[in-house]
């Protein structure tokens, strides 16, 4: 592994650690602000693994991203989206479609 790949891997691990340390930040918040969430990271992981001939299913990827089975994380940490969050998310989605 070259230094660039090592650095990128370390940054990704730091991102996962940062998200893990900020469970109060809900996926909908991430989607509103950055147009990606923890589930997106898991989907990207599956896609990149497939490109390299490695089999990782979505639930395995989510466990890697969340640090535990998604069902457990959802039960412990996920809150119901507020009407304001849903409105902001829908506005973001609409803005993307209008580009």
Backbone as XML, in Angstrom:
<?xml version="1.0"?>
<chain id="A" units="angstrom">
  <residue number="1" name="UNK">
    <atom name="N" x="0.857" y="-1.178" z="0.000"/>
    <atom name="CA" x="0.000" y="0.000" z="0.000"/>
    <atom name="C" x="0.898" y="1.235" z="0.000"/>
  </residue>
  <residue number="2" name="UNK">
    <atom name="N" x="0.617" y="2.163" z="-0.905"/>
    <atom name="CA" x="1.435" y="3.369" z="-0.931"/>
    <atom name="C" x="0.966" y="4.352" z="0.146"/>
  </residue>
  <residue number="3" name="UNK">
    <atom name="N" x="1.760" y="5.373" z="0.375"/>
    <atom name="CA" x="1.466" y="6.335" z="1.446"/>
    <atom name="C" x="0.132" y="7.043" z="1.229"/>
  </residue>
  <residue number="4" name="UNK">
    <atom name="N" x="-0.184" y="7.364" z="-0.009"/>
    <atom name="CA" x="-1.454" y="8.040" z="-0.285"/>
    <atom name="C" x="-2.625" y="7.161" z="0.131"/>
  </residue>
  <residue number="5" name="UNK">
    <atom name="N" x="-2.577" y="5.894" z="-0.220"/>
    <atom name="CA" x="-3.649" y="4.967" z="0.154"/>
    <atom name="C" x="-3.716" y="4.804" z="1.663"/>
  </residue>
  <residue number="6" name="UNK">
    <atom name="N" x="-2.563" y="4.737" z="2.321"/>
    <atom name="CA" x="-2.535" y="4.645" z="3.783"/>
    <atom name="C" x="-3.187" y="5.869" z="4.414"/>
  </residue>
  <residue number="7" name="UNK">
    <atom name="N" x="-2.870" y="7.035" z="3.884"/>
    <atom name="CA" x="-3.440" y="8.283" z="4.411"/>
    <atom name="C" x="-4.945" y="8.297" z="4.191"/>
  </residue>
  <residue number="8" name="UNK">
    <atom name="N" x="-5.378" y="7.940" z="2.982"/>
    <atom name="CA" x="-6.813" y="7.918" z="2.693"/>
    <atom name="C" x="-7.546" y="6.934" z="3.596"/>
  </residue>
  <residue number="9" name="UNK">
    <atom name="N" x="-6.961" y="5.776" z="3.825"/>
    <atom name="CA" x="-7.573" y="4.783" z="4.714"/>
    <atom name="C" x="-7.660" y="5.324" z="6.140"/>
  </residue>
  <residue number="10" name="UNK">
    <atom name="N" x="-6.614" y="5.996" z="6.590"/>
    <atom name="CA" x="-6.614" y="6.565" z="7.938"/>
    <atom name="C" x="-7.670" y="7.656" z="8.070"/>
  </residue>
  <residue number="11" name="UNK">
    <atom name="N" x="-7.812" y="8.464" z="7.034"/>
    <atom name="CA" x="-8.828" y="9.523" z="7.049"/>
    <atom name="C" x="-10.225" y="8.900" z="7.098"/>
  </residue>
  <residue number="12" name="UNK">
    <atom name="N" x="-10.446" y="7.845" z="6.340"/>
    <atom name="CA" x="-11.745" y="7.168" z="6.363"/>
    <atom name="C" x="-12.023" y="6.605" z="7.763"/>
  </residue>
  <residue number="13" name="UNK">
    <atom name="N" x="-11.032" y="5.972" z="8.369"/>
    <atom name="CA" x="-11.220" y="5.455" z="9.730"/>
    <atom name="C" x="-11.511" y="6.587" z="10.700"/>
  </residue>
  <residue number="14" name="UNK">
    <atom name="N" x="-10.860" y="7.713" z="10.501"/>
    <atom name="CA" x="-11.111" y="8.873" z="11.373"/>
    <atom name="C" x="-12.523" y="9.407" z="11.154"/>
  </residue>
  <residue number="15" name="UNK">
    <atom name="N" x="-12.992" y="9.440" z="9.918"/>
    <atom name="CA" x="-14.364" y="9.852" z="9.636"/>
    <atom name="C" x="-15.355" y="8.935" z="10.344"/>
  </residue>
  <residue number="16" name="UNK">
    <atom name="N" x="-15.137" y="7.621" z="10.253"/>
    <atom name="CA" x="-16.026" y="6.676" z="10.932"/>
    <atom name="C" x="-15.995" y="6.893" z="12.441"/>
  </residue>
  <residue number="17" name="UNK">
    <atom name="N" x="-14.827" y="7.121" z="12.994"/>
    <atom name="CA" x="-14.696" y="7.374" z="14.426"/>
    <atom name="C" x="-15.420" y="8.661" z="14.809"/>
  </residue>
  <residue number="18" name="UNK">
    <atom name="N" x="-15.270" y="9.676" z="13.990"/>
    <atom name="CA" x="-15.932" y="10.954" z="14.245"/>
    <atom name="C" x="-17.453" y="10.780" z="14.233"/>
  </residue>
  <residue number="19" name="UNK">
    <atom name="N" x="-17.961" y="10.078" z="13.235"/>
    <atom name="CA" x="-19.403" y="9.821" z="13.181"/>
    <atom name="C" x="-19.844" y="8.996" z="14.389"/>
  </residue>
  <residue number="20" name="UNK">
    <atom name="N" x="-19.035" y="8.030" z="14.780"/>
    <atom name="CA" x="-19.363" y="7.197" z="15.936"/>
    <atom name="C" x="-19.407" y="8.021" z="17.214"/>
  </residue>
  <residue number="21" name="UNK">
    <atom name="N" x="-18.530" y="9.000" z="17.312"/>
    <atom name="CA" x="-18.501" y="9.858" z="18.497"/>
    <atom name="C" x="-19.596" y="10.915" z="18.490"/>
  </residue>
  <residue number="22" name="UNK">
    <atom name="N" x="-20.304" y="11.021" z="17.374"/>
    <atom name="CA" x="-21.379" y="12.014" z="17.248"/>
    <atom name="C" x="-22.659" y="11.344" z="16.769"/>
  </residue>
  <residue number="23" name="UNK">
    <atom name="N" x="-23.083" y="10.367" z="17.551"/>
    <atom name="CA" x="-24.305" y="9.642" z="17.202"/>
    <atom name="C" x="-25.534" y="10.541" z="17.230"/>
  </residue>
  <residue number="24" name="UNK">
    <atom name="N" x="-25.425" y="11.681" z="17.906"/>
    <atom name="CA" x="-26.541" y="12.617" z="17.933"/>
    <atom name="C" x="-26.816" y="13.208" z="16.547"/>
  </residue>
  <residue number="25" name="UNK">
    <atom name="N" x="-25.833" y="13.159" z="15.679"/>
    <atom name="CA" x="-26.024" y="13.633" z="14.315"/>
    <atom name="C" x="-26.749" y="12.528" z="13.550"/>
  </residue>
  <residue number="26" name="UNK">
    <atom name="N" x="-27.961" y="12.809" z="13.208"/>
    <atom name="CA" x="-28.807" y="11.825" z="12.549"/>
    <atom name="C" x="-28.489" y="11.774" z="11.053"/>
  </residue>
  <residue number="27" name="UNK">
    <atom name="N" x="-28.790" y="10.651" z="10.446"/>
    <atom name="CA" x="-28.566" y="10.505" z="9.011"/>
    <atom name="C" x="-29.310" y="11.560" z="8.217"/>
  </residue>
  <residue number="28" name="UNK">
    <atom name="N" x="-30.508" y="11.904" z="8.635"/>
    <atom name="CA" x="-31.255" y="12.916" z="7.893"/>
    <atom name="C" x="-30.534" y="14.258" z="7.938"/>
  </residue>
  <residue number="29" name="UNK">
    <atom name="N" x="-29.888" y="14.566" z="9.069"/>
    <atom name="CA" x="-29.105" y="15.802" z="9.166"/>
    <atom name="C" x="-27.964" y="15.792" z="8.156"/>
  </residue>
  <residue number="30" name="UNK">
    <atom name="N" x="-27.278" y="14.654" z="8.079"/>
    <atom name="CA" x="-26.187" y="14.522" z="7.111"/>
    <atom name="C" x="-26.709" y="14.669" z="5.684"/>
  </residue>
  <residue number="31" name="UNK">
    <atom name="N" x="-27.854" y="14.053" z="5.398"/>
    <atom name="CA" x="-28.421" y="14.140" z="4.047"/>
    <atom name="C" x="-28.791" y="15.581" z="3.699"/>
  </residue>
  <residue number="32" name="UNK">
    <atom name="N" x="-29.350" y="16.306" z="4.649"/>
    <atom name="CA" x="-29.740" y="17.690" z="4.408"/>
    <atom name="C" x="-28.507" y="18.546" z="4.148"/>
  </residue>
  <residue number="33" name="UNK">
    <atom name="N" x="-27.489" y="18.388" z="4.978"/>
    <atom name="CA" x="-26.315" y="19.257" z="4.898"/>
    <atom name="C" x="-25.303" y="18.845" z="3.837"/>
  </residue>
  <residue number="34" name="UNK">
    <atom name="N" x="-25.111" y="17.532" z="3.681"/>
    <atom name="CA" x="-24.003" y="17.077" z="2.847"/>
    <atom name="C" x="-24.410" y="16.142" z="1.718"/>
  </residue>
  <residue number="35" name="UNK">
    <atom name="N" x="-25.676" y="15.787" z="1.651"/>
    <atom name="CA" x="-26.195" y="14.910" z="0.605"/>
    <atom name="C" x="-25.585" y="13.506" z="0.645"/>
  </residue>
  <residue number="36" name="UNK">
    <atom name="N" x="-25.183" y="13.072" z="1.836"/>
    <atom name="CA" x="-24.772" y="11.680" z="2.046"/>
    <atom name="C" x="-24.976" y="11.375" z="3.525"/>
  </residue>
  <residue number="37" name="UNK">
    <atom name="N" x="-25.040" y="10.088" z="3.839"/>
    <atom name="CA" x="-25.202" y="9.683" z="5.235"/>
    <atom name="C" x="-24.420" y="8.394" z="5.469"/>
  </residue>
  <residue number="38" name="UNK">
    <atom name="N" x="-24.566" y="7.835" z="6.632"/>
    <atom name="CA" x="-23.873" y="6.595" z="6.961"/>
    <atom name="C" x="-24.271" y="5.466" z="6.010"/>
  </residue>
  <residue number="39" name="UNK">
    <atom name="N" x="-25.551" y="5.409" z="5.659"/>
    <atom name="CA" x="-26.004" y="4.372" z="4.729"/>
    <atom name="C" x="-25.372" y="4.551" z="3.353"/>
  </residue>
  <residue number="40" name="UNK">
    <atom name="N" x="-25.194" y="5.791" z="2.935"/>
    <atom name="CA" x="-24.520" y="6.046" z="1.660"/>
    <atom name="C" x="-23.091" y="5.505" z="1.700"/>
  </residue>
  <residue number="41" name="UNK">
    <atom name="N" x="-22.398" y="5.734" z="2.810"/>
    <atom name="CA" x="-21.037" y="5.212" z="2.946"/>
    <atom name="C" x="-21.027" y="3.693" z="2.794"/>
  </residue>
  <residue number="42" name="UNK">
    <atom name="N" x="-22.013" y="3.031" z="3.390"/>
    <atom name="CA" x="-22.091" y="1.573" z="3.276"/>
    <atom name="C" x="-22.338" y="1.156" z="1.825"/>
  </residue>
  <residue number="43" name="UNK">
    <atom name="N" x="-23.214" y="1.867" z="1.130"/>
    <atom name="CA" x="-23.484" y="1.558" z="-0.279"/>
    <atom name="C" x="-22.229" y="1.774" z="-1.121"/>
  </residue>
  <residue number="44" name="UNK">
    <atom name="N" x="-21.497" y="2.837" z="-0.844"/>
    <atom name="CA" x="-20.256" y="3.100" z="-1.577"/>
    <atom name="C" x="-19.244" y="1.999" z="-1.315"/>
  </residue>
  <residue number="45" name="UNK">
    <atom name="N" x="-19.195" y="1.507" z="-0.082"/>
    <atom name="CA" x="-18.280" y="0.429" z="0.261"/>
    <atom name="C" x="-18.609" y="-0.829" z="-0.540"/>
  </residue>
  <residue number="46" name="UNK">
    <atom name="N" x="-19.881" y="-1.161" z="-0.615"/>
    <atom name="CA" x="-20.312" y="-2.339" z="-1.381"/>
    <atom name="C" x="-19.919" y="-2.173" z="-2.848"/>
  </residue>
  <residue number="47" name="UNK">
    <atom name="N" x="-20.182" y="-1.008" z="-3.410"/>
    <atom name="CA" x="-19.876" y="-0.739" z="-4.816"/>
    <atom name="C" x="-18.385" y="-0.862" z="-5.094"/>
  </residue>
  <residue number="48" name="UNK">
    <atom name="N" x="-17.563" y="-0.261" z="-4.240"/>
    <atom name="CA" x="-16.112" y="-0.307" z="-4.451"/>
    <atom name="C" x="-15.570" y="-1.716" z="-4.244"/>
  </residue>
  <residue number="49" name="UNK">
    <atom name="N" x="-16.141" y="-2.452" z="-3.313"/>
    <atom name="CA" x="-15.719" y="-3.845" z="-3.118"/>
    <atom name="C" x="-16.033" y="-4.664" z="-4.364"/>
  </residue>
  <residue number="50" name="UNK">
    <atom name="N" x="-17.235" y="-4.494" z="-4.903"/>
    <atom name="CA" x="-17.632" y="-5.225" z="-6.112"/>
    <atom name="C" x="-16.696" y="-4.929" z="-7.269"/>
  </residue>
  <residue number="51" name="UNK">
    <atom name="N" x="-16.297" y="-3.670" z="-7.424"/>
    <atom name="CA" x="-15.379" y="-3.287" z="-8.505"/>
    <atom name="C" x="-14.040" y="-4.009" z="-8.392"/>
  </residue>
  <residue number="52" name="UNK">
    <atom name="N" x="-13.701" y="-4.406" z="-7.176"/>
    <atom name="CA" x="-12.420" y="-5.068" z="-6.925"/>
    <atom name="C" x="-12.561" y="-6.572" z="-6.735"/>
  </residue>
  <residue number="53" name="UNK">
    <atom name="N" x="-13.758" y="-7.071" z="-7.032"/>
    <atom name="CA" x="-13.990" y="-8.506" z="-6.948"/>
    <atom name="C" x="-14.110" y="-9.038" z="-5.532"/>
  </residue>
  <residue number="54" name="UNK">
    <atom name="N" x="-14.437" y="-8.156" z="-4.600"/>
    <atom name="CA" x="-14.604" y="-8.545" z="-3.202"/>
    <atom name="C" x="-16.091" y="-8.514" z="-2.880"/>
  </residue>
  <residue number="55" name="UNK">
    <atom name="N" x="-16.558" y="-9.575" z="-2.229"/>
    <atom name="CA" x="-17.974" y="-9.659" z="-1.905"/>
    <atom name="C" x="-18.226" y="-9.166" z="-0.488"/>
  </residue>
  <residue number="56" name="UNK">
    <atom name="N" x="-18.927" y="-8.050" z="-0.383"/>
    <atom name="CA" x="-19.388" y="-7.507" z="0.896"/>
    <atom name="C" x="-20.855" y="-7.173" z="0.693"/>
  </residue>
  <residue number="57" name="UNK">
    <atom name="N" x="-21.722" y="-7.738" z="1.522"/>
    <atom name="CA" x="-23.119" y="-7.370" z="1.348"/>
    <atom name="C" x="-23.415" y="-6.091" z="2.127"/>
  </residue>
  <residue number="58" name="UNK">
    <atom name="N" x="-24.546" y="-5.514" z="1.828"/>
    <atom name="CA" x="-24.926" y="-4.216" z="2.381"/>
    <atom name="C" x="-24.968" y="-4.245" z="3.915"/>
  </residue>
  <residue number="59" name="UNK">
    <atom name="N" x="-25.508" y="-5.288" z="4.503"/>
    <atom name="CA" x="-25.587" y="-5.355" z="5.967"/>
    <atom name="C" x="-24.197" y="-5.450" z="6.594"/>
  </residue>
  <residue number="60" name="UNK">
    <atom name="N" x="-23.281" y="-6.176" z="5.950"/>
    <atom name="CA" x="-21.901" y="-6.230" z="6.454"/>
    <atom name="C" x="-21.260" y="-4.844" z="6.378"/>
  </residue>
  <residue number="61" name="UNK">
    <atom name="N" x="-21.497" y="-4.162" z="5.285"/>
    <atom name="CA" x="-20.938" y="-2.818" z="5.120"/>
    <atom name="C" x="-21.522" y="-1.860" z="6.156"/>
  </residue>
  <residue number="62" name="UNK">
    <atom name="N" x="-22.829" y="-1.950" z="6.388"/>
    <atom name="CA" x="-23.437" y="-1.070" z="7.389"/>
    <atom name="C" x="-22.878" y="-1.352" z="8.781"/>
  </residue>
  <residue number="63" name="UNK">
    <atom name="N" x="-22.620" y="-2.611" z="9.087"/>
    <atom name="CA" x="-22.043" y="-2.929" z="10.399"/>
    <atom name="C" x="-20.651" y="-2.307" z="10.529"/>
  </residue>
  <residue number="64" name="UNK">
    <atom name="N" x="-19.895" y="-2.304" z="9.439"/>
    <atom name="CA" x="-18.568" y="-1.673" z="9.445"/>
    <atom name="C" x="-18.704" y="-0.162" z="9.671"/>
  </residue>
  <residue number="65" name="UNK">
    <atom name="N" x="-19.655" y="0.460" z="8.990"/>
    <atom name="CA" x="-19.844" y="1.905" z="9.093"/>
    <atom name="C" x="-20.388" y="2.304" z="10.460"/>
  </residue>
  <residue number="66" name="UNK">
    <atom name="N" x="-21.383" y="1.575" z="10.937"/>
    <atom name="CA" x="-22.036" y="1.917" z="12.199"/>
    <atom name="C" x="-21.298" y="1.386" z="13.429"/>
  </residue>
  <residue number="67" name="UNK">
    <atom name="N" x="-20.403" y="0.419" z="13.241"/>
    <atom name="CA" x="-19.687" y="-0.164" z="14.365"/>
    <atom name="C" x="-20.513" y="-1.178" z="15.149"/>
  </residue>
  <residue number="68" name="UNK">
    <atom name="N" x="-21.646" y="-1.544" z="14.592"/>
    <atom name="CA" x="-22.558" y="-2.516" z="15.199"/>
    <atom name="C" x="-23.625" y="-2.817" z="14.153"/>
  </residue>
  <residue number="69" name="UNK">
    <atom name="N" x="-24.409" y="-3.865" z="14.353"/>
    <atom name="CA" x="-25.495" y="-4.101" z="13.403"/>
    <atom name="C" x="-26.401" y="-2.868" z="13.304"/>
  </residue>
  <residue number="70" name="UNK">
    <atom name="N" x="-26.812" y="-2.559" z="12.094"/>
    <atom name="CA" x="-27.633" y="-1.362" z="11.879"/>
    <atom name="C" x="-28.893" y="-1.386" z="12.732"/>
  </residue>
  <residue number="71" name="UNK">
    <atom name="N" x="-29.529" y="-2.537" z="12.855"/>
    <atom name="CA" x="-30.766" y="-2.620" z="13.644"/>
    <atom name="C" x="-30.522" y="-2.186" z="15.085"/>
  </residue>
  <residue number="72" name="UNK">
    <atom name="N" x="-29.357" y="-2.554" z="15.623"/>
    <atom name="CA" x="-29.005" y="-2.164" z="16.989"/>
    <atom name="C" x="-28.763" y="-0.658" z="17.066"/>
  </residue>
  <residue number="73" name="UNK">
    <atom name="N" x="-28.017" y="-0.113" z="16.110"/>
    <atom name="CA" x="-27.743" y="1.322" z="16.093"/>
    <atom name="C" x="-29.050" y="2.100" z="15.986"/>
  </residue>
  <residue number="74" name="UNK">
    <atom name="N" x="-29.914" y="1.650" z="15.089"/>
    <atom name="CA" x="-31.197" y="2.327" z="14.862"/>
    <atom name="C" x="-32.027" y="2.347" z="16.145"/>
  </residue>
  <residue number="75" name="UNK">
    <atom name="N" x="-32.076" y="1.218" z="16.832"/>
    <atom name="CA" x="-32.848" y="1.115" z="18.065"/>
    <atom name="C" x="-32.287" y="2.024" z="19.158"/>
  </residue>
  <residue number="76" name="UNK">
    <atom name="N" x="-30.962" y="2.085" z="19.255"/>
    <atom name="CA" x="-30.322" y="2.844" z="20.328"/>
    <atom name="C" x="-30.211" y="4.340" z="20.050"/>
  </residue>
  <residue number="77" name="UNK">
    <atom name="N" x="-29.976" y="4.704" z="18.784"/>
    <atom name="CA" x="-29.560" y="6.076" z="18.510"/>
    <atom name="C" x="-30.418" y="6.855" z="17.516"/>
  </residue>
  <residue number="78" name="UNK">
    <atom name="N" x="-31.168" y="6.186" z="16.675"/>
    <atom name="CA" x="-31.914" y="6.913" z="15.653"/>
    <atom name="C" x="-33.192" y="7.489" z="16.233"/>
  </residue>
  <residue number="79" name="UNK">
    <atom name="N" x="-33.429" y="8.743" z="15.932"/>
    <atom name="CA" x="-34.661" y="9.394" z="16.357"/>
    <atom name="C" x="-35.560" y="9.590" z="15.143"/>
  </residue>
  <residue number="80" name="UNK">
    <atom name="N" x="-36.818" y="9.792" z="15.408"/>
    <atom name="CA" x="-37.770" y="10.036" z="14.328"/>
    <atom name="C" x="-37.494" y="11.422" z="13.743"/>
  </residue>
  <residue number="81" name="UNK">
    <atom name="N" x="-37.488" y="11.496" z="12.427"/>
    <atom name="CA" x="-37.255" y="12.782" z="11.771"/>
    <atom name="C" x="-38.396" y="13.745" z="12.108"/>
  </residue>
  <residue number="82" name="UNK">
    <atom name="N" x="-38.015" y="14.968" z="12.382"/>
    <atom name="CA" x="-39.016" y="15.995" z="12.684"/>
    <atom name="C" x="-39.640" y="16.487" z="11.377"/>
  </residue>
  <residue number="83" name="UNK">
    <atom name="N" x="-40.804" y="17.122" z="11.465"/>
    <atom name="CA" x="-41.386" y="17.718" z="10.254"/>
    <atom name="C" x="-40.429" y="18.716" z="9.589"/>
  </residue>
  <residue number="84" name="UNK">
    <atom name="N" x="-39.685" y="19.460" z="10.415"/>
    <atom name="CA" x="-38.726" y="20.434" z="9.871"/>
    <atom name="C" x="-37.601" y="19.727" z="9.112"/>
  </residue>
  <residue number="85" name="UNK">
    <atom name="N" x="-37.098" y="18.640" z="9.665"/>
    <atom name="CA" x="-36.053" y="17.873" z="8.979"/>
    <atom name="C" x="-36.578" y="17.317" z="7.664"/>
  </residue>
  <residue number="86" name="UNK">
    <atom name="N" x="-37.766" y="16.768" z="7.681"/>
    <atom name="CA" x="-38.344" y="16.197" z="6.459"/>
    <atom name="C" x="-38.548" y="17.283" z="5.401"/>
  </residue>
  <residue number="87" name="UNK">
    <atom name="N" x="-39.011" y="18.453" z="5.817"/>
    <atom name="CA" x="-39.201" y="19.556" z="4.871"/>
    <atom name="C" x="-37.866" y="19.992" z="4.276"/>
  </residue>
  <residue number="88" name="UNK">
    <atom name="N" x="-36.838" y="20.094" z="5.111"/>
    <atom name="CA" x="-35.506" y="20.479" z="4.618"/>
    <atom name="C" x="-34.949" y="19.419" z="3.675"/>
  </residue>
  <residue number="89" name="UNK">
    <atom name="N" x="-35.148" y="18.147" z="4.012"/>
    <atom name="CA" x="-34.684" y="17.055" z="3.149"/>
    <atom name="C" x="-35.407" y="17.099" z="1.801"/>
  </residue>
  <residue number="90" name="UNK">
    <atom name="N" x="-36.705" y="17.256" z="1.839"/>
    <atom name="CA" x="-37.486" y="17.313" z="0.596"/>
    <atom name="C" x="-37.083" y="18.518" z="-0.250"/>
  </residue>
  <residue number="91" name="UNK">
    <atom name="N" x="-36.814" y="19.659" z="0.387"/>
    <atom name="CA" x="-36.361" y="20.849" z="-0.348"/>
    <atom name="C" x="-35.014" y="20.583" z="-1.008"/>
  </residue>
  <residue number="92" name="UNK">
    <atom name="N" x="-34.136" y="19.897" z="-0.308"/>
    <atom name="CA" x="-32.818" y="19.552" z="-0.881"/>
    <atom name="C" x="-32.988" y="18.637" z="-2.080"/>
  </residue>
  <residue number="93" name="UNK">
    <atom name="N" x="-33.838" y="17.626" z="-1.943"/>
    <atom name="CA" x="-34.080" y="16.695" z="-3.047"/>
    <atom name="C" x="-34.668" y="17.432" z="-4.248"/>
  </residue>
  <residue number="94" name="UNK">
    <atom name="N" x="-35.588" y="18.344" z="-3.982"/>
    <atom name="CA" x="-36.216" y="19.117" z="-5.066"/>
    <atom name="C" x="-35.186" y="19.993" z="-5.756"/>
  </residue>
  <residue number="95" name="UNK">
    <atom name="N" x="-34.308" y="20.626" z="-4.976"/>
    <atom name="CA" x="-33.265" y="21.463" z="-5.551"/>
    <atom name="C" x="-32.332" y="20.654" z="-6.441"/>
  </residue>
  <residue number="96" name="UNK">
    <atom name="N" x="-32.018" y="19.423" z="-6.035"/>
    <atom name="CA" x="-31.166" y="18.544" z="-6.853"/>
    <atom name="C" x="-31.843" y="18.226" z="-8.186"/>
  </residue>
  <residue number="97" name="UNK">
    <atom name="N" x="-33.135" y="17.991" z="-8.150"/>
    <atom name="CA" x="-33.871" y="17.641" z="-9.370"/>
    <atom name="C" x="-33.959" y="18.812" z="-10.322"/>
  </residue>
  <residue number="98" name="UNK">
    <atom name="N" x="-33.954" y="20.021" z="-9.781"/>
    <atom name="CA" x="-34.093" y="21.225" z="-10.609"/>
    <atom name="C" x="-32.783" y="21.693" z="-11.219"/>
  </residue>
  <residue number="99" name="UNK">
    <atom name="N" x="-31.669" y="21.043" z="-10.859"/>
    <atom name="CA" x="-30.361" y="21.445" z="-11.414"/>
    <atom name="C" x="-30.217" y="20.981" z="-12.831"/>
  </residue>
</chain>
